[in-house]
Amino acid sequence: MLKTGEEYKQSLRDGRVVLAADGSHVDDVTTHPQFKDAVENIAALYDMQHEPGLRDVAAYKDEETGELASRAWQVPRTKDDLVSRRELARMSTYHTLGVFGRPPDYGSFNALGLLSVADRIANASPEGASNIDDFIRWGRDNNAMSADIVADVQSDRSVPTAQKPGRLRSVEKRKDGLVVYGAKPCASVAVQAHVGTVVTLLTPGADPDANMFCYVPINAPNLTLVAREPVVNRGTDLDDHALDSRGEEPDSMLVFDRVFIPNEHVFSFRDPQMLGLYHELGALALWHILARLAYKAEIFAGTAQVIVDVLGTENIPQVRDSISEIAAYATALKAFVLAAEDTAQPANGVLVPAERFVTAGRLHSVENYPRVLQLMREISGQGLISRFTQKQFEDGAVGEMLREFLPGTGVSAEAKNRVFNFVWDLTCSANAQRVALFENVNATPPSAMRARIYNSDYRQPWRDFVLDRLGVDIAPQNR
Ligand SMILES: Cc1cc2nc3c(=O)[nH]c(=O)nc-3n(C[C@H](O)[C@H](O)[C@H](O)COP(=O)(O)OP(=O)(O)OC[C@H]3O[C@@H](n4cnc5c(N)ncnc54)[C@H](O)[C@@H]3O)c2cc1C
């Protein structure tokens, strides 16, 4: 049940229809220049499942089958399960250096979120609820990678939601399933995933035919993935770039031109109680996003220390302050993650991290993300610009002088150059900006998180304490 990297690549040669940015129809995403580096990056994660030292992190012995299966599909039932899943998030984040927001271990969370509300789904559709169990089993048995198909296409806001031309909706209800038409945007990693889970969680006011929760194989007939343009420039010498040379997570818009979704793939359809469950159903996914950012922040803090060490700027108090701020960011994010796990509650047999800490933690993570990037740029100085290619270092007398003039503290000029190529990829490159954009909105923007926090009632006792201490009585407020 555990694929190797080669088997993962083979599984992507399945007839999927992908329209690349250069206008070509992609025959094989594993060899196409726009996608192959990213595919290799994830293929390495599949191989890591077989490495003796990492197998315990990546896999678990499944009780039902008695076989080793990917932990990515393990249903977290205890706190230890959550901790193990977080360890897997750590492994994938350290491997991709945090620039894949939807690594294979993330993909099951829409399904697990649905499982956490399956009792309610069963009231309207017992078949839908049992399809969730079957899908999780299928994902586990196939070591599958799933993309989130959540957001709605951006179009004229003056048009009512239920009339938007691009909304994904059922245009034909058949005995054996739905025929769907429309589009879903920004599906990160879908190009190199096996399936996508479609959920209607960001669409208050969706019409009944657009209120659907289902999954769709990426190679489904009549489904086209329109990939966004790449941002990593393969035309430049990337060999010495530890990050950008390993590709970028592809995002694409899924265009459904009357795609058939069989009944067995449908979890919920036309059930009004499902709209508005974003935070409840998304709690596990949002916890993973926060955990990944916490591990990424460790990489930021580690990188900041390396910058200071190679430049020998450690004794400058203001530089130390920057390092401390980045380290405190990493520690704060970890604290939010641990608090969310510590106060997790079971929901329908799934242990769900506490949303209160997840939402506040995510707000903190995205608000401070640009500041952390800026601090790293600040402590780098000209290092981010005075970088040269390997070919320039090999250019006879000039190369020799570059080596003579540019060494760092305890490192050669070329090693220092490699460090700053990495810092560039992490904080300045086009891919770094794309990733920053992703972190800001991939799971609702900060404004929505603030609104969510305001609408929570956990601060009520704090307010009552203050009023009580002051002896002030005020009329109950309508919030
Ligand atoms: C790189 C990248 C990768 C992504 N990957 C995925 C993915 O894998 N799967 C997926 O489903 N989606 C993905 N997304 C999409 C993401 O979910 C949406 O961008 C996000 O939910 C915001 O929705 P929108 O872009 O439609 O914004 P719009 O609804 O067009 O709104 C634009 C802006 O207006 C403001 N705004 C609008 N409505 C509100 C509101 N109710 N409260 C507060 N502010 C508001 C916000 O500032 C918002 O950013 C990705 C996005 C990016 C940039």
The ligand as a Gaussian input file, in Angstrom:
#p B3LYP/6-31G(d) Opt

LIG

0 1
 C       -1.134000      30.452000      -4.452000
 C       -2.558000      30.122000      -4.039000
 C       -2.890000      28.780000      -3.854000
 C       -4.180000      28.434000      -3.466000
 N       -4.479000      27.104000      -3.295000
 C       -5.757000      26.730000      -3.071000
 C       -6.130000      25.348000      -3.020000
 O       -5.283000      24.447000      -3.061000
 N       -7.426000      25.038000      -2.938000
 C       -8.386000      26.011000      -2.869000
 O       -9.562000      25.673000      -2.835000
 N       -8.065000      27.321000      -2.874000
 C       -6.787000      27.694000      -2.980000
 N       -6.474000      29.035000      -3.035000
 C       -7.574000      30.008000      -3.095000
 C       -7.939000      30.592000      -1.772000
 O       -8.760000      29.666000      -1.087000
 C       -8.701000      31.888000      -2.042000
 O       -7.842000      32.773000      -2.723000
 C       -9.184000      32.523000      -0.744000
 O      -10.163000      31.715000      -0.158000
 C       -9.764000      33.907000      -0.990000
 O      -10.830000      33.817000      -1.890000
 P      -10.807000      34.604000      -3.275000
 O       -9.436000      34.564000      -3.863000
 O      -11.915000      34.043000      -4.110000
 O      -11.067000      36.082000      -2.841000
 P      -12.264000      37.036000      -3.241000
 O      -13.536000      36.442000      -2.707000
 O      -12.224000      37.380000      -4.673000
 O      -11.937000      38.322000      -2.354000
 C      -10.831000      39.166000      -2.646000
 C      -10.386000      39.784000      -1.342000
 O      -11.465000      40.553000      -0.777000
 C      -11.475000      40.423000       0.641000
 N      -12.668000      39.662000       1.061000
 C      -13.571000      39.068000       0.277000
 N      -14.534000      38.462000       0.993000
 C      -14.233000      38.681000       2.287000
 C      -14.874000      38.336000       3.507000
 N      -16.011000      37.642000       3.560000
 N      -14.271000      38.704000       4.664000
 C      -13.143000      39.413000       4.642000
 N      -12.500000      39.784000       3.510000
 C      -13.044000      39.447000       2.339000
 C      -10.220000      39.663000       0.999000
 O       -9.158000      40.556000       1.195000
 C      -10.002000      38.816000      -0.252000
 O       -8.649000      38.373000      -0.370000
 C       -5.169000      29.429000      -3.319000
 C       -4.835000      30.779000      -3.491000
 C       -3.542000      31.124000      -3.835000
 C       -3.203000      32.577000      -3.997000

